[in-house]
Structures are given as C-alpha cells and as structure tokens.
Amino acid sequence: MTDISPAVLPAPPYYAVVFTSLRTPGDDGYAETARAMFELVRDQPGYLGVDSARGADGFGITVAYFRDEDSIAQWRANAEHTAARKLGRERWYEAYAIHVARVERAYRFDR
C-alpha cells in the first residue's frame, strides 16, 4: 500500500478485481482496517499485488490482482475480509462497485 509504483505482476493470464468507491466523511476506523486488509491479503494464496489510489473528493480505485478465480473466492470467504466488507457498507462507503476481469495482456514501462 505504501509503494508508489504500479504493481509488479507475472505474465498474464491472471485476474483483476477492480473496486471503485466513494467514501463517507471522516475516518471512523477506516485507515486501520484498510491497512489490516492490505496486510492480510498479502498472505492470501494466489494474491499477486495491488494498485490503489484515492482522491481528496473521497473517490478511490483499488485493483487487486489474483492468480485465478478460486483465489478471489477464497479471499472473499476470508472471515476478517467479510467483517470489513460489512463495516464498509455500514460506515465507510456511500457507494462502491466491483468488477472482476481476466487480464489477457499487460504492458509496463519503468524508467
């Protein structure tokens, strides 16, 4: 979460879970939970990396990359992640959308 560069990923195919969201005002425990989720997902089998950004207006985009659909399903079933999603709906998000896509091609540039 602290890296300021695109995630380094293996050659495709792999999956991208795109989470776009609009935050509610205030923190109300969000930052601590977000940090805990980033730490937890790193140990999730099949997790490959993440790219995330949030604007001052509260709109954010997080793209988590996974090896396969089973890895995504296992992450979704994780009890701590389930509890965080519940809190997100109750406290932290005005709206969100999730899109899951298979990445067939990927390109990268690094100076």
Order of alpha helices (4+ residues) and beta strands (2+ residues): beta-alpha-beta-beta-alpha-alpha-beta
